């Protein structure tokens, strides 16, 4: 068995200590898998063994592993243990943004991993875009792996009054998936129009860790507002893109829909 403890423990202790331990452990395992240190099919260390190596409670380890199983990132086999999940499939049907090879020869596959899901209260650029919501906003923090070449970070905010159920949806339904399709199929909320704005910004520490750059180094911040019927704003996404030779193609009109067409 691969020395799972060594890889995961090192990454766990490198995480931001302000984050909950179960969140740090999930991120450490995801990072190890994405880095190729834990290939598909790798058997994970036992829960008690991993807890002892990390110096955390068994409950913390069980919570982290349980969430990764729900996300489809890990697979439990009765009587055999817990294993890294099988080969992932890229997101299908993306149209807000697509990344191109340096020579423009084709689009890069995009893989998404849910790093965090929680309810956010208070104001920010998300509330300015989406409007006030008495129940707050659902936050989905994601890691976007672009063709195994580079990584972007993404925060997606949605009004909790309408989309609060996303906090209870199995995580595996939200990874490596076009979330616009989930909103349309599960909430009858198709994205019919959108607009975006990009800035070059100093990358915050949390995003820097996800995308693998030094904090405060320059990155591209892309804010995208998605709108549904009656041009009602339903999503606010903030994506951070590291310096890269790969081009990003932006398209704010849904496939088959002419720019400026009425809702």
BALOBA-1460 file (C-alpha; in Angstrom, 3 decimals):
// residues 263
<rec num="1" residu="x" x="0.000" y="0.000" z="0.000"/>
<rec num="2" residu="x" x="1.206" y="3.520" z="-0.846"/>
<rec num="3" residu="x" x="2.366" y="5.412" z="2.252"/>
<rec num="4" residu="x" x="-0.829" y="7.446" z="2.360"/>
<rec num="5" residu="x" x="-0.050" y="8.888" z="5.775"/>
<rec num="6" residu="x" x="3.195" y="10.536" z="4.683"/>
<rec num="7" residu="x" x="1.617" y="12.442" z="1.797"/>
<rec num="8" residu="x" x="-1.634" y="13.404" z="3.507"/>
<rec num="9" residu="x" x="-0.079" y="14.322" z="6.864"/>
<rec num="10" residu="x" x="2.441" y="16.657" z="5.231"/>
<rec num="11" residu="x" x="-0.260" y="18.409" z="3.246"/>
<rec num="12" residu="x" x="-2.596" y="18.565" z="6.249"/>
<rec num="13" residu="x" x="-0.047" y="20.411" z="8.370"/>
<rec num="14" residu="x" x="0.672" y="22.805" z="5.490"/>
<rec num="15" residu="x" x="-2.997" y="23.898" z="5.416"/>
<rec num="16" residu="x" x="-4.251" y="27.167" z="6.886"/>
<rec num="17" residu="x" x="-4.684" y="26.533" z="10.618"/>
<rec num="18" residu="x" x="-7.718" y="28.828" z="10.721"/>
<rec num="19" residu="x" x="-9.788" y="26.332" z="8.734"/>
<rec num="20" residu="x" x="-11.655" y="23.488" z="10.522"/>
<rec num="21" residu="x" x="-9.591" y="20.319" z="10.797"/>
<rec num="22" residu="x" x="-12.006" y="18.210" z="8.763"/>
<rec num="23" residu="x" x="-11.862" y="20.821" z="5.959"/>
<rec num="24" residu="x" x="-8.058" y="20.803" z="6.069"/>
<rec num="25" residu="x" x="-7.991" y="17.008" z="5.911"/>
<rec num="26" residu="x" x="-10.344" y="16.889" z="2.929"/>
<rec num="27" residu="x" x="-8.224" y="19.467" z="1.105"/>
<rec num="28" residu="x" x="-5.022" y="17.545" z="1.920"/>
<rec num="29" residu="x" x="-6.414" y="14.333" z="0.428"/>
<rec num="30" residu="x" x="-7.784" y="16.126" z="-2.645"/>
<rec num="31" residu="x" x="-4.458" y="17.872" z="-3.197"/>
<rec num="32" residu="x" x="-2.553" y="14.589" z="-2.874"/>
<rec num="33" residu="x" x="-4.839" y="12.926" z="-5.413"/>
<rec num="34" residu="x" x="-4.620" y="15.847" z="-7.836"/>
<rec num="35" residu="x" x="-0.814" y="15.880" z="-7.524"/>
<rec num="36" residu="x" x="-0.688" y="12.218" z="-8.518"/>
<rec num="37" residu="x" x="0.625" y="11.123" z="-5.125"/>
<rec num="38" residu="x" x="-2.477" y="8.979" z="-4.577"/>
<rec num="39" residu="x" x="-3.415" y="7.419" z="-7.953"/>
<rec num="40" residu="x" x="-6.865" y="5.996" z="-8.651"/>
<rec num="41" residu="x" x="-7.293" y="2.713" z="-6.801"/>
<rec num="42" residu="x" x="-4.898" y="3.594" z="-3.970"/>
<rec num="43" residu="x" x="-6.022" y="2.126" z="-0.659"/>
<rec num="44" residu="x" x="-6.279" y="4.772" z="2.043"/>
<rec num="45" residu="x" x="-4.879" y="4.308" z="5.523"/>
<rec num="46" residu="x" x="-7.421" y="3.172" z="8.103"/>
<rec num="47" residu="x" x="-9.387" y="5.848" z="9.957"/>
<rec num="48" residu="x" x="-7.763" y="5.174" z="13.324"/>
<rec num="49" residu="x" x="-4.272" y="4.985" z="11.850"/>
<rec num="50" residu="x" x="-4.797" y="8.235" z="9.941"/>
<rec num="51" residu="x" x="-6.248" y="9.959" z="13.029"/>
<rec num="52" residu="x" x="-3.223" y="9.002" z="15.114"/>
<rec num="53" residu="x" x="-0.795" y="10.176" z="12.445"/>
<rec num="54" residu="x" x="-2.569" y="13.520" z="12.144"/>
<rec num="55" residu="x" x="-3.166" y="14.038" z="15.847"/>
<rec num="56" residu="x" x="-6.897" y="14.598" z="15.340"/>
<rec num="57" residu="x" x="-9.988" y="12.895" z="16.674"/>
<rec num="58" residu="x" x="-11.473" y="9.850" z="15.006"/>
<rec num="59" residu="x" x="-14.672" y="11.847" z="14.460"/>
<rec num="60" residu="x" x="-12.769" y="14.494" z="12.500"/>
<rec num="61" residu="x" x="-11.233" y="11.859" z="10.223"/>
<rec num="62" residu="x" x="-14.552" y="10.094" z="9.736"/>
<rec num="63" residu="x" x="-16.255" y="13.387" z="8.839"/>
<rec num="64" residu="x" x="-13.593" y="14.259" z="6.258"/>
<rec num="65" residu="x" x="-13.513" y="10.812" z="4.651"/>
<rec num="66" residu="x" x="-17.295" y="10.539" z="4.718"/>
<rec num="67" residu="x" x="-17.659" y="13.795" z="2.790"/>
<rec num="68" residu="x" x="-15.096" y="12.643" z="0.202"/>
<rec num="69" residu="x" x="-17.010" y="9.383" z="-0.214"/>
<rec num="70" residu="x" x="-20.216" y="11.394" z="-0.773"/>
<rec num="71" residu="x" x="-18.328" y="13.475" z="-3.330"/>
<rec num="72" residu="x" x="-17.276" y="10.320" z="-5.167"/>
<rec num="73" residu="x" x="-13.635" y="11.170" z="-4.567"/>
<rec num="74" residu="x" x="-13.170" y="8.089" z="-2.380"/>
<rec num="75" residu="x" x="-14.907" y="4.724" z="-2.640"/>
<rec num="76" residu="x" x="-15.617" y="2.334" z="0.241"/>
<rec num="77" residu="x" x="-15.499" y="-1.400" z="-0.460"/>
<rec num="78" residu="x" x="-17.123" y="-3.486" z="2.239"/>
<rec num="79" residu="x" x="-14.545" y="-5.584" z="4.046"/>
<rec num="80" residu="x" x="-11.643" y="-4.181" z="2.038"/>
<rec num="81" residu="x" x="-11.264" y="-0.513" z="2.999"/>
<rec num="82" residu="x" x="-11.450" y="2.920" z="1.389"/>
<rec num="83" residu="x" x="-9.868" y="3.647" z="-1.995"/>
<rec num="84" residu="x" x="-9.212" y="6.629" z="-4.228"/>
<rec num="85" residu="x" x="-12.005" y="6.814" z="-6.822"/>
<rec num="86" residu="x" x="-11.761" y="5.852" z="-10.460"/>
<rec num="87" residu="x" x="-10.746" y="8.026" z="-13.416"/>
<rec num="88" residu="x" x="-12.620" y="11.315" z="-13.561"/>
<rec num="89" residu="x" x="-14.459" y="12.780" z="-16.542"/>
<rec num="90" residu="x" x="-14.151" y="16.420" z="-17.594"/>
<rec num="91" residu="x" x="-17.002" y="18.886" z="-17.303"/>
<rec num="92" residu="x" x="-19.246" y="18.781" z="-20.353"/>
<rec num="93" residu="x" x="-21.071" y="21.670" z="-21.981"/>
<rec num="94" residu="x" x="-19.139" y="24.614" z="-20.521"/>
<rec num="95" residu="x" x="-19.735" y="27.909" z="-22.280"/>
<rec num="96" residu="x" x="-19.011" y="30.803" z="-19.890"/>
<rec num="97" residu="x" x="-15.309" y="30.162" z="-20.239"/>
<rec num="98" residu="x" x="-13.129" y="27.633" z="-22.033"/>
<rec num="99" residu="x" x="-9.359" y="27.340" z="-22.036"/>
<rec num="100" residu="x" x="-7.422" y="26.849" z="-25.247"/>
<rec num="101" residu="x" x="-4.024" y="25.300" z="-25.943"/>
<rec num="102" residu="x" x="-1.277" y="27.887" z="-26.598"/>
<rec num="103" residu="x" x="-1.455" y="27.228" z="-30.347"/>
<rec num="104" residu="x" x="-5.257" y="27.486" z="-30.298"/>
<rec num="105" residu="x" x="-5.554" y="23.894" z="-31.504"/>
<rec num="106" residu="x" x="-8.271" y="22.809" z="-29.099"/>
<rec num="107" residu="x" x="-10.081" y="23.238" z="-25.799"/>
<rec num="108" residu="x" x="-8.562" y="22.010" z="-22.542"/>
<rec num="109" residu="x" x="-10.605" y="19.591" z="-20.388"/>
<rec num="110" residu="x" x="-11.812" y="21.040" z="-17.084"/>
<rec num="111" residu="x" x="-12.198" y="18.987" z="-13.900"/>
<rec num="112" residu="x" x="-13.902" y="20.476" z="-10.843"/>
<rec num="113" residu="x" x="-13.644" y="19.533" z="-7.184"/>
<rec num="114" residu="x" x="-15.880" y="20.908" z="-4.439"/>
<rec num="115" residu="x" x="-13.615" y="22.103" z="-1.624"/>
<rec num="116" residu="x" x="-16.223" y="23.760" z="0.571"/>
<rec num="117" residu="x" x="-19.983" y="24.220" z="0.834"/>
<rec num="118" residu="x" x="-21.536" y="26.541" z="3.389"/>
<rec num="119" residu="x" x="-24.070" y="29.252" z="4.067"/>
<rec num="120" residu="x" x="-22.761" y="32.819" z="3.906"/>
<rec num="121" residu="x" x="-24.460" y="35.783" z="5.547"/>
<rec num="122" residu="x" x="-23.575" y="39.423" z="5.157"/>
<rec num="123" residu="x" x="-22.839" y="41.612" z="2.194"/>
<rec num="124" residu="x" x="-20.214" y="41.455" z="-0.527"/>
<rec num="125" residu="x" x="-19.953" y="41.525" z="-4.298"/>
<rec num="126" residu="x" x="-22.261" y="38.493" z="-4.338"/>
<rec num="127" residu="x" x="-25.089" y="40.374" z="-2.578"/>
<rec num="128" residu="x" x="-24.600" y="43.404" z="-4.817"/>
<rec num="129" residu="x" x="-25.034" y="41.142" z="-7.851"/>
<rec num="130" residu="x" x="-27.768" y="38.836" z="-6.537"/>
<rec num="131" residu="x" x="-29.725" y="41.214" z="-4.321"/>
<rec num="132" residu="x" x="-30.663" y="40.839" z="-0.669"/>
<rec num="133" residu="x" x="-31.690" y="37.410" z="0.609"/>
<rec num="134" residu="x" x="-32.949" y="36.992" z="4.161"/>
<rec num="135" residu="x" x="-31.640" y="33.403" z="4.307"/>
<rec num="136" residu="x" x="-28.153" y="34.287" z="3.073"/>
<rec num="137" residu="x" x="-26.206" y="32.774" z="0.195"/>
<rec num="138" residu="x" x="-24.964" y="29.288" z="-0.681"/>
<rec num="139" residu="x" x="-21.200" y="29.289" z="-1.275"/>
<rec num="140" residu="x" x="-19.587" y="26.574" z="-3.381"/>
<rec num="141" residu="x" x="-15.798" y="26.844" z="-3.374"/>
<rec num="142" residu="x" x="-14.257" y="24.792" z="-6.156"/>
<rec num="143" residu="x" x="-10.880" y="23.835" z="-7.539"/>
<rec num="144" residu="x" x="-10.751" y="23.845" z="-11.343"/>
<rec num="145" residu="x" x="-8.057" y="21.624" z="-12.884"/>
<rec num="146" residu="x" x="-7.411" y="22.642" z="-16.469"/>
<rec num="147" residu="x" x="-6.080" y="19.693" z="-18.466"/>
<rec num="148" residu="x" x="-3.556" y="18.794" z="-15.734"/>
<rec num="149" residu="x" x="-1.639" y="21.932" z="-16.776"/>
<rec num="150" residu="x" x="-2.737" y="24.531" z="-14.218"/>
<rec num="151" residu="x" x="-5.381" y="25.177" z="-11.555"/>
<rec num="152" residu="x" x="-7.940" y="27.947" z="-11.024"/>
<rec num="153" residu="x" x="-10.038" y="28.667" z="-7.958"/>
<rec num="154" residu="x" x="-13.738" y="29.477" z="-8.023"/>
<rec num="155" residu="x" x="-16.316" y="30.751" z="-5.574"/>
<rec num="156" residu="x" x="-19.936" y="30.417" z="-6.682"/>
<rec num="157" residu="x" x="-22.665" y="32.208" z="-4.706"/>
<rec num="158" residu="x" x="-26.403" y="31.567" z="-5.037"/>
<rec num="159" residu="x" x="-29.440" y="32.947" z="-3.112"/>
<rec num="160" residu="x" x="-30.176" y="30.498" z="-0.281"/>
<rec num="161" residu="x" x="-33.940" y="31.057" z="-0.376"/>
<rec num="162" residu="x" x="-34.105" y="29.394" z="-3.760"/>
<rec num="163" residu="x" x="-30.982" y="27.218" z="-3.824"/>
<rec num="164" residu="x" x="-30.414" y="26.235" z="-0.186"/>
<rec num="165" residu="x" x="-30.986" y="22.590" z="-1.098"/>
<rec num="166" residu="x" x="-27.563" y="22.588" z="-2.785"/>
<rec num="167" residu="x" x="-26.061" y="22.307" z="0.697"/>
<rec num="168" residu="x" x="-27.686" y="18.880" z="1.028"/>
<rec num="169" residu="x" x="-27.111" y="17.504" z="-2.478"/>
<rec num="170" residu="x" x="-24.594" y="14.645" z="-2.597"/>
<rec num="171" residu="x" x="-21.196" y="16.141" z="-3.335"/>
<rec num="172" residu="x" x="-20.481" y="13.654" z="-6.132"/>
<rec num="173" residu="x" x="-23.319" y="15.290" z="-8.095"/>
<rec num="174" residu="x" x="-21.522" y="18.645" z="-7.944"/>
<rec num="175" residu="x" x="-17.987" y="17.598" z="-8.917"/>
<rec num="176" residu="x" x="-16.886" y="17.361" z="-12.578"/>
<rec num="177" residu="x" x="-20.300" y="18.637" z="-13.609"/>
<rec num="178" residu="x" x="-21.699" y="21.678" z="-15.369"/>
<rec num="179" residu="x" x="-23.499" y="23.375" z="-12.476"/>
<rec num="180" residu="x" x="-25.707" y="25.309" z="-14.878"/>
<rec num="181" residu="x" x="-27.224" y="21.956" z="-15.873"/>
<rec num="182" residu="x" x="-27.877" y="21.122" z="-12.196"/>
<rec num="183" residu="x" x="-29.634" y="24.458" z="-11.663"/>
<rec num="184" residu="x" x="-31.772" y="23.940" z="-14.747"/>
<rec num="185" residu="x" x="-32.666" y="20.301" z="-14.085"/>
<rec num="186" residu="x" x="-33.074" y="20.380" z="-10.300"/>
<rec num="187" residu="x" x="-34.323" y="23.925" z="-9.712"/>
<rec num="188" residu="x" x="-35.975" y="24.903" z="-13.028"/>
<rec num="189" residu="x" x="-33.492" y="27.786" z="-13.203"/>
<rec num="190" residu="x" x="-31.759" y="27.796" z="-16.609"/>
<rec num="191" residu="x" x="-28.989" y="30.318" z="-17.194"/>
<rec num="192" residu="x" x="-30.328" y="32.375" z="-20.102"/>
<rec num="193" residu="x" x="-27.873" y="35.273" z="-20.059"/>
<rec num="194" residu="x" x="-24.727" y="36.347" z="-18.277"/>
<rec num="195" residu="x" x="-22.105" y="39.054" z="-18.132"/>
<rec num="196" residu="x" x="-18.547" y="39.178" z="-16.896"/>
<rec num="197" residu="x" x="-15.843" y="41.558" z="-15.769"/>
<rec num="198" residu="x" x="-12.122" y="40.803" z="-15.447"/>
<rec num="199" residu="x" x="-9.342" y="42.493" z="-13.456"/>
<rec num="200" residu="x" x="-5.704" y="41.721" z="-12.758"/>
<rec num="201" residu="x" x="-5.473" y="41.530" z="-8.955"/>
<rec num="202" residu="x" x="-3.073" y="40.457" z="-6.179"/>
<rec num="203" residu="x" x="-4.104" y="36.889" z="-5.320"/>
<rec num="204" residu="x" x="-5.397" y="36.356" z="-1.773"/>
<rec num="205" residu="x" x="-3.639" y="33.724" z="0.355"/>
<rec num="206" residu="x" x="-6.509" y="31.234" z="0.263"/>
<rec num="207" residu="x" x="-6.780" y="31.354" z="-3.526"/>
<rec num="208" residu="x" x="-2.988" y="31.370" z="-3.900"/>
<rec num="209" residu="x" x="-2.761" y="28.039" z="-2.085"/>
<rec num="210" residu="x" x="-5.378" y="26.492" z="-4.367"/>
<rec num="211" residu="x" x="-3.843" y="27.672" z="-7.633"/>
<rec num="212" residu="x" x="-0.220" y="27.213" z="-6.560"/>
<rec num="213" residu="x" x="1.178" y="30.745" z="-6.680"/>
<rec num="214" residu="x" x="2.739" y="33.036" z="-4.085"/>
<rec num="215" residu="x" x="0.261" y="35.150" z="-2.083"/>
<rec num="216" residu="x" x="-0.154" y="38.681" z="-3.450"/>
<rec num="217" residu="x" x="1.266" y="37.688" z="-6.839"/>
<rec num="218" residu="x" x="-0.786" y="38.776" z="-9.852"/>
<rec num="219" residu="x" x="-3.682" y="36.746" z="-11.182"/>
<rec num="220" residu="x" x="-6.746" y="37.331" z="-13.328"/>
<rec num="221" residu="x" x="-10.002" y="37.767" z="-11.403"/>
<rec num="222" residu="x" x="-13.094" y="37.031" z="-13.499"/>
<rec num="223" residu="x" x="-16.519" y="37.858" z="-12.049"/>
<rec num="224" residu="x" x="-19.499" y="36.330" z="-13.853"/>
<rec num="225" residu="x" x="-23.189" y="36.966" z="-13.104"/>
<rec num="226" residu="x" x="-25.635" y="34.373" z="-14.458"/>
<rec num="227" residu="x" x="-29.256" y="35.365" z="-15.102"/>
<rec num="228" residu="x" x="-32.419" y="33.325" z="-15.550"/>
<rec num="229" residu="x" x="-36.002" y="34.210" z="-16.481"/>
<rec num="230" residu="x" x="-36.744" y="37.932" z="-16.417"/>
<rec num="231" residu="x" x="-33.000" y="38.575" z="-16.212"/>
<rec num="232" residu="x" x="-33.084" y="37.632" z="-12.530"/>
<rec num="233" residu="x" x="-29.530" y="37.126" z="-11.235"/>
<rec num="234" residu="x" x="-29.149" y="33.577" z="-9.884"/>
<rec num="235" residu="x" x="-25.372" y="33.091" z="-9.660"/>
<rec num="236" residu="x" x="-22.305" y="35.162" z="-8.904"/>
<rec num="237" residu="x" x="-18.989" y="33.468" z="-9.650"/>
<rec num="238" residu="x" x="-15.527" y="34.792" z="-8.849"/>
<rec num="239" residu="x" x="-12.756" y="32.848" z="-10.550"/>
<rec num="240" residu="x" x="-9.015" y="33.378" z="-10.075"/>
<rec num="241" residu="x" x="-6.746" y="32.366" z="-12.962"/>
<rec num="242" residu="x" x="-2.943" y="32.169" z="-12.538"/>
<rec num="243" residu="x" x="-0.506" y="33.515" z="-15.145"/>
<rec num="244" residu="x" x="-0.556" y="30.942" z="-17.938"/>
<rec num="245" residu="x" x="0.206" y="30.692" z="-21.659"/>
<rec num="246" residu="x" x="-3.192" y="29.070" z="-22.165"/>
<rec num="247" residu="x" x="-5.870" y="31.378" z="-23.544"/>
<rec num="248" residu="x" x="-9.323" y="31.781" z="-21.996"/>
<rec num="249" residu="x" x="-12.261" y="32.099" z="-24.364"/>
<rec num="250" residu="x" x="-15.228" y="33.931" z="-22.848"/>
<rec num="251" residu="x" x="-18.751" y="33.459" z="-24.211"/>
<rec num="252" residu="x" x="-21.694" y="34.959" z="-22.355"/>
<rec num="253" residu="x" x="-24.451" y="33.749" z="-24.683"/>
<rec num="254" residu="x" x="-25.860" y="30.247" z="-24.092"/>
<rec num="255" residu="x" x="-25.376" y="27.791" z="-26.973"/>
<rec num="256" residu="x" x="-27.969" y="28.352" z="-29.702"/>
<rec num="257" residu="x" x="-29.004" y="31.698" z="-28.270"/>
<rec num="258" residu="x" x="-28.177" y="34.939" z="-30.063"/>
<rec num="259" residu="x" x="-26.554" y="37.725" z="-27.999"/>
<rec num="260" residu="x" x="-29.172" y="40.178" z="-26.782"/>
<rec num="261" residu="x" x="-32.094" y="37.837" z="-27.421"/>
<rec num="262" residu="x" x="-35.029" y="38.380" z="-25.008"/>
<rec num="263" residu="x" x="-35.519" y="36.000" z="-22.079"/>
